[in-house]
Amino acid sequence: MLSEKKMAKLEKILGRERLGELEALSVDDLKNKVVAAESAIKFAQNELESNPKFQELKENLKALSEGMKEVKKHQKAVIDYAISLLEDKGQE
């Protein structure tokens, strides 16, 4: 059973009419809808992954974010060690 919050979200995305259409389907038809929806997602993902522009942007983003990743890793290590030292010294 879906929570009210999840149901409201689904209604916002699909619309009340579409939800009603799905509710009217048989078990086999619902299973087929799940398979078709999963196939559509895989197809769209494959299309995106095969797009050279997407690959280029993905590589650029990776290169640009490397510096931030290193800064965060280093600073989190400083924080973790400083907190550990504070705890050892009786401070929290």
Sequence and secondary structure as in RCSB ss.txt:
>XXXX:A:sequence
MLSEKKMAKLEKILGRERLGELEALSVDDLKNKVVAAESAIKFAQNELESNPKFQELKENLKALSEGMKEVKKHQ
KAVIDYAISLLEDKGQE
>XXXX:A:secstr
   HHHHHHHHHHH HHHHHHHHTS HHHHHHHHHHHHHHHHHHHHHHHT HHHHHHHHHHHHHHHHHHHHHHHH
HHHHHHHHHHHHHTT  
